[in-house]
Amino acid sequence: MNITVLELGEDKVRISLAGQGHTFMNALKTEILADPTVDVANYVIEFQFSDPVLTVTTHNKTDPVKPILDACKRLSGQCEELLSSLEQSAKK
């Protein structure tokens, strides 16, 4: 996945995620919003074939990249659990 950091401040980050659609972006946004340090997590896909831009702002000048990394790790863990369950079910 190609990403481009468009803006990085003490409590705000804007990142473009090449090739991603609403399915991934909604899941990521939902996981980011689960972090209590996050003030706003939103994404915009300006045109039908443009890359989404994720914006995250945090409270109290907390690093805005950390909630994104944490959310990605949680999503990855959920996918691993699903894969494991599917593999176990297929063996029965």
N, CA, C and O of each residue as an XYZ file, in Angstrom:
368
protein
N       0.851     -1.166      0.000
C       0.000      0.000      0.000
C       0.899      1.233      0.000
O       1.794      1.360      0.836
N       0.660      2.114     -0.922
C       1.422      3.364     -0.982
C       0.678      4.448     -0.222
O      -0.501      4.704     -0.465
N       1.390      5.080      0.702
C       0.802      6.199      1.433
C       1.661      7.428      1.240
O       2.868      7.342      1.015
N       1.011      8.575      1.332
C       1.699      9.856      1.249
C       1.227     10.709      2.412
O       0.028     10.945      2.561
N       2.146     11.168      3.230
C       1.792     12.064      4.323
C       1.673     13.464      3.726
O       2.652     14.031      3.241
N       0.478     14.001      3.770
C       0.213     15.317      3.195
C       0.434     16.432      4.210
O       0.813     17.549      3.857
N       0.189     16.105      5.478
C       0.350     17.096      6.545
C       0.617     16.355      7.844
O      -0.038     15.355      8.140
N       1.577     16.844      8.622
C       1.884     16.238      9.911
C       2.176     17.333     10.909
O       3.129     18.098     10.755
N       1.349     17.398     11.930
C       1.541     18.375     12.995
C       1.568     17.678     14.338
O       1.568     16.449     14.414
N       1.592     18.481     15.411
C       1.646     17.906     16.758
C       0.418     17.051     17.070
O       0.517     16.034     17.757
N      -0.746     17.477     16.554
C      -1.984     16.772     16.880
C      -2.862     16.513     15.656
O      -4.051     16.226     15.795
N      -2.280     16.612     14.457
C      -3.059     16.389     13.238
C      -2.191     15.753     12.161
O      -1.030     16.117     11.973
N      -2.793     14.781     11.452
C      -2.107     14.170     10.315
C      -3.129     13.987      9.198
O      -4.287     13.650      9.446
N      -2.683     14.212      7.972
C      -3.476     13.934      6.776
C      -2.648     13.020      5.892
O      -1.514     13.341      5.538
N      -3.231     11.863      5.535
C      -2.508     10.842      4.780
C      -3.363     10.399      3.597
O      -4.563     10.166      3.739
N      -2.735     10.287      2.438
C      -3.386      9.723      1.254
C      -3.012      8.248      1.173
O      -1.839      7.890      1.278
N      -4.023      7.392      0.986
C      -3.803      5.943      0.914
C      -4.189      5.464     -0.483
O      -5.369      5.299     -0.790
N      -3.191      5.248     -1.313
C      -3.424      4.918     -2.721
C      -4.186      3.616     -2.888
O      -3.845      2.598     -2.285
N      -5.221      3.662     -3.712
C      -5.936      2.455     -4.108
C      -6.941      1.914     -3.120
O      -7.546      0.873     -3.376
N      -7.139      2.578     -2.008
C      -8.078      2.067     -1.009
C      -9.473      2.607     -1.264
O      -9.639      3.702     -1.801
N     -10.483      1.821     -0.870
C     -11.870      2.213     -1.069
C     -12.589      2.388      0.247
O     -11.983      2.377      1.318
N     -13.902      2.551      0.142
C     -14.710      2.797      1.330
C     -14.674      1.644      2.332
O     -14.724      1.886      3.538
N     -14.591      0.417      1.872
C     -14.633     -0.728      2.791
C     -13.479     -0.669      3.789
O     -13.695     -0.739      4.999
N     -12.271     -0.543      3.287
C     -11.104     -0.475      4.169
C     -11.104      0.811      4.990
O     -10.817      0.790      6.187
N     -11.426      1.920      4.348
C     -11.364      3.209      5.037
C     -12.386      3.292      6.165
O     -12.086      3.846      7.222
N     -13.589      2.751      5.961
C     -14.587      2.751      7.042
C     -14.124      1.911      8.220
O     -14.274      2.317      9.373
N     -13.564      0.741      7.938
C     -13.059     -0.118      9.017
C     -11.930      0.581      9.772
O     -11.893      0.556     11.002
N     -11.017      1.200      9.039
C      -9.890      1.895      9.672
C     -10.385      3.069     10.506
O      -9.956      3.247     11.647
N     -11.272      3.860      9.951
C     -11.803      5.020     10.679
C     -12.492      4.583     11.967
O     -12.304      5.205     13.012
N     -13.282      3.524     11.901
C     -13.987      3.028     13.080
C     -13.011      2.597     14.168
O     -13.218      2.897     15.344
N     -11.954      1.899     13.782
C     -10.943      1.474     14.762
C     -10.181      2.664     15.334
O      -9.879      2.684     16.527
N      -9.872      3.640     14.518
C      -9.165      4.835     15.013
C     -10.023      5.564     16.043
O      -9.519      6.016     17.071
N     -11.315      5.675     15.763
C     -12.213      6.385     16.676
C     -12.378      5.669     18.017
O     -12.843      6.276     18.981
N     -12.009      4.402     18.094
C     -12.067      3.670     19.366
C     -10.990      4.133     20.339
O     -11.057      3.822     21.529
N     -10.009      4.866     19.853
C      -8.911      5.359     20.685
C      -9.364      6.626     21.413
O      -9.786      7.584     20.766
N      -9.284      6.650     22.746
C      -9.758      7.819     23.501
C      -8.934      9.088     23.274
O      -9.398     10.180     23.602
N      -7.730      8.971     22.725
C      -6.930     10.172     22.465
C      -7.340     10.880     21.173
O      -6.889     11.993     20.903
N      -8.199     10.230     20.372
C      -8.584     10.769     19.070
C      -9.760     11.725     19.212
O     -10.762     11.411     19.855
N      -9.621     12.880     18.609
C     -10.686     13.870     18.563
C     -11.541     13.642     17.316
O     -12.762     13.513     17.407
N     -10.888     13.593     16.146
C     -11.581     13.412     14.870
C     -10.816     12.399     14.026
O      -9.587     12.435     13.959
N     -11.550     11.501     13.388
C     -10.988     10.611     12.374
C     -11.995     10.590     11.236
O     -13.155     10.223     11.424
N     -11.544     10.982     10.068
C     -12.433     11.057      8.922
C     -11.621     10.831      7.658
O     -10.403     11.008      7.647
N     -12.304     10.442      6.603
C     -11.639     10.342      5.314
C     -12.542     10.911      4.244
O     -13.763     10.961      4.395
N     -11.919     11.341      3.157
C     -12.644     11.914      2.028
C     -12.102     11.281      0.757
O     -10.891     11.206      0.548
N     -13.022     10.828     -0.087
C     -12.665     10.417     -1.442
C     -13.321     11.455     -2.344
O     -14.517     11.392     -2.628
N     -12.513     12.405     -2.785
C     -13.053     13.578     -3.467
C     -13.743     13.239     -4.789
O     -14.821     13.758     -5.078
N     -13.131     12.380     -5.581
C     -13.702     11.983     -6.862
C     -13.773     10.467     -6.904
O     -13.116      9.794     -6.111
N     -14.554      9.927     -7.809
C     -14.794      8.488     -7.868
C     -13.504      7.672     -7.955
O     -13.403      6.622     -7.321
N     -12.542      8.121     -8.706
C     -11.313      7.347     -8.887
C     -10.104      7.985     -8.204
O      -8.965      7.717     -8.586
N     -10.341      8.820     -7.205
C      -9.219      9.425     -6.489
C      -8.931      8.647     -5.214
O      -9.780      7.908     -4.716
N      -7.740      8.822     -4.703
C      -7.331      8.129     -3.480
C      -7.930      8.818     -2.260
O      -8.047     10.043     -2.237
N      -8.307      8.047     -1.251
C      -8.864      8.643     -0.042
C      -7.788      9.368      0.760
O      -6.619      8.981      0.771
N      -8.223     10.431      1.427
C      -7.344     11.176      2.320
C      -7.902     11.040      3.729
O      -9.026     11.458      4.009
N      -7.110     10.453      4.603
C      -7.473     10.242      6.004
C      -6.964     11.407      6.828
O      -5.802     11.796      6.714
N      -7.834     11.966      7.661
C      -7.449     13.028      8.584
C      -7.716     12.558      9.998
O      -8.809     12.081     10.305
N      -6.720     12.691     10.860
C      -6.856     12.320     12.271
C      -6.330     13.469     13.111
O      -5.221     13.956     12.892
N      -7.142     13.902     14.084
C      -6.690     14.885     15.060
C      -6.845     14.271     16.444
O      -7.729     13.447     16.677
N      -5.976     14.685     17.356
C      -5.964     14.118     18.706
C      -6.096     15.210     19.754
O      -5.901     16.393     19.475
N      -6.430     14.785     20.964
C      -6.516     15.682     22.113
C      -5.122     15.911     22.699
O      -4.253     15.044     22.598
N      -4.914     17.061     23.303
C      -3.720     17.367     24.100
C      -2.405     17.140     23.366
O      -1.423     16.699     23.962
N      -2.388     17.438     22.085
C      -1.160     17.331     21.276
C      -0.547     15.926     21.309
O       0.674     15.774     21.259
N      -1.400     14.908     21.392
C      -0.951     13.522     21.343
C      -0.549     13.188     19.913
O      -1.181     13.661     18.968
N       0.488     12.384     19.741
C       0.959     11.976     18.415
C      -0.205     11.409     17.608
O      -0.797     10.412     18.022
N      -0.554     12.013     16.467
C      -1.702     11.552     15.692
C      -1.439     10.286     14.869
O      -2.384      9.683     14.362
N      -0.197      9.880     14.730
C       0.122      8.684     13.945
C      -0.081      7.418     14.784
O      -0.454      6.375     14.247
N       0.157      7.501     16.074
C       0.048      6.323     16.943
C      -1.338      5.682     16.900
O      -1.420      4.458     16.800
N      -2.439      6.451     16.972
C      -3.754      5.803     16.891
C      -3.988      5.074     15.562
O      -4.715      4.081     15.522
N      -3.385      5.554     14.495
C      -3.516      4.888     13.191
C      -2.778      3.554     13.235
O      -3.309      2.532     12.801
N      -1.565      3.565     13.752
C      -0.791      2.325     13.860
C      -1.499      1.311     14.753
O      -1.575      0.128     14.418
N      -2.015      1.775     15.885
C      -2.717      0.885     16.810
C      -3.969      0.297     16.159
O      -4.262     -0.888     16.319
N      -4.697      1.124     15.432
C      -5.916      0.659     14.755
C      -5.575     -0.392     13.701
O      -6.285     -1.388     13.563
N      -4.498     -0.175     12.963
C      -4.083     -1.154     11.948
C      -3.715     -2.485     12.593
O      -4.025     -3.544     12.049
N      -3.058     -2.438     13.744
C      -2.699     -3.671     14.450
C      -3.941     -4.406     14.929
O      -4.002     -5.633     14.852
N      -4.939     -3.663     15.427
C      -6.179     -4.306     15.878
C      -6.917     -4.935     14.696
O      -7.415     -6.056     14.803
N      -6.989     -4.222     13.573
C      -7.638     -4.778     12.379
C      -6.927     -6.035     11.903
O      -7.569     -7.018     11.533
N      -5.610     -5.999     11.912
C      -4.830     -7.163     11.498
C      -5.119     -8.348     12.420
O      -5.274     -9.476     11.953
N      -5.192     -8.096     13.718
C      -5.493     -9.152     14.682
C      -6.874     -9.749     14.458
O      -7.059    -10.961     14.564
N      -7.842     -8.892     14.146
C      -9.192     -9.380     13.878
C      -9.213    -10.257     12.622
O      -9.911    -11.269     12.574
N      -8.449     -9.861     11.617
C      -8.372    -10.664     10.390
C      -7.706    -12.008     10.658
O      -8.134    -13.028     10.117
N      -6.671    -12.020     11.480
C      -5.997    -13.275     11.840
C      -6.959    -14.204     12.569
O      -6.971    -15.407     12.308
N      -7.769    -13.659     13.483
C      -8.753    -14.472     14.193
C      -9.763    -15.075     13.224
O     -10.110    -16.252     13.330
N     -10.230    -14.266     12.284
C     -11.193    -14.753     11.297
C     -10.589    -15.869     10.448
O     -11.223    -16.900     10.224
N      -9.368    -15.657      9.983
C      -8.701    -16.684      9.179
C      -8.534    -17.986      9.959
O      -8.760    -19.073      9.425
N      -8.144    -17.870     11.196
C      -7.965    -19.044     12.031
C      -9.284    -19.789     12.213
O      -9.326    -21.015     12.111
N     -10.347    -19.060     12.478
C     -11.666    -19.677     12.654
C     -12.115    -20.352     11.360
O     -12.658    -21.456     11.397
N     -11.896    -19.710     10.235
C     -12.278    -20.293      8.953
C     -11.502    -21.567      8.670
O     -12.068    -22.549      8.190
N     -10.205    -21.555      8.965
C      -9.376    -22.739      8.732
C      -9.829    -23.887      9.624
O      -9.886    -25.030      9.170
N     -10.151    -23.606     10.874
C     -10.621    -24.642     11.791
C     -11.966    -25.197     11.341
O     -12.200    -26.403     11.421
N     -12.849    -24.326     10.870
C     -14.161    -24.766     10.391
C     -14.058    -25.620      9.148
O     -14.832    -26.559      8.964
N     -13.099    -25.294      8.292
C     -12.915    -26.036      7.035
C     -12.375    -27.434      7.305
O     -12.602    -28.336      6.499
N     -11.675    -27.639      8.402
C     -11.098    -28.941      8.734
C     -12.139    -29.906      9.295
O     -11.896    -31.112      9.343
N     -13.286    -29.398      9.715
C     -14.305    -30.252     10.330
C     -15.068    -31.035      9.315
O     -15.963    -31.802      9.672
